Amino acid sequence: MNPSFPAAPVVERAAEPTEANIRELVYGFYDRVRADALLGPVFEATLAGRWDDHLPKMCTFWGSLVLGAKQYRGNVQQAHQPLEGVEPQHFSRWLYLFLDTVESRYQPGAAVRFMEPALRIAQSLQLSRFGWDYKIPAEQQALLERVAPKRRPPDDGAADRAARSAGEPFPARIIGRARDE
């Protein structure tokens, strides 16, 4: 996905998310975050000495989103507001690492179950942090366009539903403005 960091380790790609492989995803992803030159210092400044509490919470969070477990209790916006020094490139890097890790661990049908909420959450956090006039950085826009297939213009709605069922996972347009808008 992005040649500036090492690819995720090769593992057998799961056809469906389970609690066990979500745990492996979360721990593998955060190993990469901690080793990343851009993200590692930001996360370490916030989570130093608390990783053992944070990682199980992230497993619960992703299990709630992807499996419908409904066990996560928390406010994502509130948890991320006090983070100092977070800039657009941090969101882009997080998305690249997360989506790369997901793609390396799940077959496409299962991977998209993680990607869609990750993209929505990243957008929401960025708009909340940087304001509604925020322009998505070019590298992030390219990532979003790569992951979110282009929609065909709907005629009577039936073609749009058929296109979505034929592989388009995103029920809503990706929000935010591109730099060239």
C-alpha positions as CSV (number, residue, x, y, z in Angstrom):
1,M,0.0,0.0,0.0
2,N,2.7,2.5,1.0
3,P,6.3,1.6,0.3
4,S,7.7,3.9,3.1
5,F,7.0,1.2,5.7
6,P,7.6,-2.5,5.8
7,A,4.6,-4.7,4.7
8,A,2.6,-6.5,7.3
9,P,3.9,-10.0,8.1
10,V,2.4,-12.8,5.9
11,V,-0.2,-14.9,7.8
12,E,-3.0,-17.0,6.6
13,R,-5.9,-14.7,5.7
14,A,-9.1,-15.4,7.6
15,A,-12.4,-15.6,5.7
16,E,-14.3,-14.3,8.7
17,P,-13.5,-12.2,11.8
18,T,-13.5,-14.0,15.1
19,E,-12.6,-12.8,18.6
20,A,-9.3,-14.7,18.3
21,N,-8.2,-13.2,15.0
22,I,-9.4,-9.8,16.0
23,R,-7.1,-10.0,19.0
24,E,-4.2,-11.0,16.6
25,L,-5.1,-8.1,14.3
26,V,-5.1,-5.6,17.1
27,Y,-1.9,-6.7,18.7
28,G,-0.1,-7.0,15.4
29,F,-1.3,-3.6,14.3
30,Y,-0.2,-1.9,17.5
31,D,3.2,-3.6,17.3
32,R,3.5,-1.8,13.9
33,V,2.2,1.5,15.4
34,R,4.7,1.4,18.2
35,A,7.6,0.7,15.8
36,D,6.5,3.4,13.4
37,A,8.7,6.6,13.4
38,L,5.7,8.9,13.0
39,L,3.0,7.2,15.1
40,G,5.1,5.5,17.7
41,P,6.0,8.7,19.7
42,V,2.4,10.0,19.7
43,F,1.0,6.7,21.0
44,E,3.8,6.2,23.5
45,A,3.4,9.7,24.9
46,T,-0.3,8.9,25.5
47,L,-0.2,5.2,26.4
48,A,3.2,4.8,28.2
49,G,2.6,2.3,31.0
50,R,-1.0,1.7,29.9
51,W,-0.7,-0.5,26.8
52,D,-1.8,-3.6,28.8
53,D,-5.1,-1.7,29.5
54,H,-5.5,-0.2,26.0
55,L,-5.0,-3.3,23.8
56,P,-7.8,-5.4,25.3
57,K,-10.0,-2.3,25.1
58,M,-9.2,-2.1,21.3
59,C,-10.0,-5.8,20.9
60,T,-13.4,-5.2,22.5
61,F,-13.9,-2.1,20.4
62,W,-13.2,-3.9,17.1
63,G,-15.2,-6.9,18.2
64,S,-18.2,-4.7,18.9
65,L,-18.0,-3.1,15.5
66,V,-17.2,-6.1,13.4
67,L,-18.9,-8.9,15.3
68,G,-21.7,-6.9,16.7
69,A,-20.7,-7.9,20.2
70,K,-21.9,-4.6,21.7
71,Q,-19.4,-4.9,24.6
72,Y,-17.5,-1.7,24.1
73,R,-18.4,1.2,26.3
74,G,-16.7,4.5,25.5
75,N,-16.8,7.6,23.4
76,V,-14.3,7.6,20.5
77,Q,-14.5,11.4,20.0
78,Q,-13.9,12.2,23.6
79,A,-11.0,9.7,24.0
80,H,-9.1,11.3,21.1
81,Q,-9.7,15.0,21.8
82,P,-7.0,15.5,24.4
83,L,-4.2,14.1,22.1
84,E,-1.7,16.8,21.5
85,G,0.3,17.2,18.3
86,V,-1.9,15.1,16.2
87,E,-1.9,16.3,12.6
88,P,-3.5,15.1,9.3
89,Q,-0.4,13.0,8.4
90,H,-1.0,11.0,11.6
91,F,-4.5,10.0,10.4
92,S,-3.2,9.1,7.0
93,R,-0.4,7.0,8.4
94,W,-2.8,5.3,10.9
95,L,-5.1,4.4,8.0
96,Y,-2.3,3.1,5.8
97,L,-0.9,0.9,8.6
98,F,-4.4,-0.3,9.7
99,L,-5.7,-1.1,6.2
100,D,-2.4,-2.8,5.3
101,T,-2.6,-4.9,8.4
102,V,-6.2,-5.8,7.8
103,E,-5.6,-6.7,4.2
104,S,-2.7,-9.0,5.2
105,R,-4.9,-10.9,7.7
106,Y,-8.3,-11.1,6.1
107,Q,-9.8,-12.1,2.8
108,P,-11.4,-9.2,1.0
109,G,-15.0,-9.8,2.1
110,A,-13.9,-9.9,5.7
111,A,-11.4,-7.1,5.4
112,V,-14.0,-4.6,4.2
113,R,-15.9,-5.1,7.5
114,F,-12.9,-3.4,9.2
115,M,-12.1,-0.9,6.5
116,E,-15.5,0.8,6.3
117,P,-15.7,1.7,10.0
118,A,-12.0,2.6,10.1
119,L,-12.6,5.1,7.3
120,R,-15.8,6.5,8.9
121,I,-14.1,6.9,12.3
122,A,-11.0,8.6,10.8
123,Q,-13.2,11.0,8.9
124,S,-15.3,11.8,11.9
125,L,-12.2,12.4,14.1
126,Q,-10.6,14.6,11.5
127,L,-13.7,16.7,11.0
128,S,-14.1,17.1,14.7
129,R,-10.5,18.0,15.3
130,F,-9.8,20.2,12.3
131,G,-13.3,21.6,11.5
132,W,-15.9,21.1,8.8
133,D,-13.9,23.0,6.2
134,Y,-11.0,20.6,6.6
135,K,-9.5,19.3,3.4
136,I,-8.4,15.7,3.3
137,P,-4.7,15.4,2.5
138,A,-3.9,14.2,-1.0
139,E,-2.3,11.0,0.2
140,Q,-5.3,10.2,2.3
141,Q,-7.7,11.1,-0.5
142,A,-5.8,8.6,-2.8
143,L,-6.2,5.9,-0.1
144,L,-9.9,6.6,0.2
145,E,-10.4,6.4,-3.5
146,R,-8.4,3.2,-3.7
147,V,-10.4,1.5,-0.9
148,A,-13.9,3.0,-1.8
149,P,-14.9,2.0,-5.3
150,K,-16.3,4.7,-7.6
151,R,-20.1,4.7,-7.7
152,R,-21.9,4.5,-11.0
153,P,-24.6,7.1,-11.5
154,P,-27.9,5.6,-10.3
155,D,-30.7,5.4,-12.9
156,D,-33.7,4.1,-10.9
157,G,-31.9,3.0,-7.8
158,A,-31.9,-0.7,-8.9
159,A,-28.6,-0.4,-10.7
160,D,-27.1,1.3,-7.7
161,R,-28.2,-1.5,-5.4
162,A,-26.9,-4.1,-7.8
163,A,-23.6,-2.3,-8.1
164,R,-23.3,-2.2,-4.3
165,S,-24.2,-5.8,-3.9
166,A,-21.7,-6.7,-6.6
167,G,-18.8,-5.7,-4.4
168,E,-19.1,-2.0,-3.4
169,P,-19.0,-2.1,0.4
170,F,-19.7,1.5,1.2
171,P,-23.3,2.5,1.7
172,A,-22.5,6.2,1.9
173,R,-20.2,8.6,0.1
174,I,-16.9,9.3,1.8
175,I,-17.3,12.7,3.4
176,G,-14.9,15.6,3.4
177,R,-13.5,17.7,0.6
178,A,-10.6,16.8,-1.7
179,R,-7.9,19.4,-2.0
180,D,-9.0,20.3,-5.5
181,E,-12.6,21.0,-4.6
